[in-house]
Amino acid sequence: MKLFILSLIFSSAAQAQVTEIDRVIYDQTHRVILDLNAQTVRCLIGDYGVRSLKISVPQLRFFTVFKHTTRGETEPCINAGPCKYDFFEPPQSRAFGPEDILDQNKPQEEALLRVLRVERLIMDPHDKYCSRYLVETVTSKVRGLDFSHTESAEIGITDFETCEKLAAK
């Protein structure tokens, strides 16, 4: 199934519009059992500059192209957003802590992990430029909280005519 998500980025009136087109190339949901304990559920600064609630998900390495690890960590993870106990910032209204996930009576949880991989085409018709990216997003709901993690990389520059053909598929 190929879906197209089209968003326009408007530049100045003198320039042509740069267009982003996402082509879905993989969209699968995987059932996993998560170990939920103080070592796998924690607040970390990682790559985001603020502490965020993370769950380590070692199974991700079997379903994803990217590592989905945070700086200083070895296991892939998913992220629920800001932690409520950040010493540098006041607590966020939509912030959580490990205690929102951990339950000593239930140290494991079955979860569905959706892995969405898209090829993103960034097309500039004025300069006849086309850049291609691979963007991979993992989403899940664990004990009522939404988690996600996204990784991406440029996969190359393509001539504009080829890019137009890819966008039309």
ABEGO torsion letter per residue (X at the ends): XBBBBBBBBBBBAABBBBBBBBBBABBBBBBBBBBBBAAABBBBAEAAGBBBBBBBBAAAAAABABAGBBBGBABBBBBAEBBABBAABBBBABBBBAAAABBAABABBBBBBBBBBBBBBBBBAAAGBBBBBBBBBBBBBBGGBBBBBBBBBBAEBBBAAAAAAAAAX
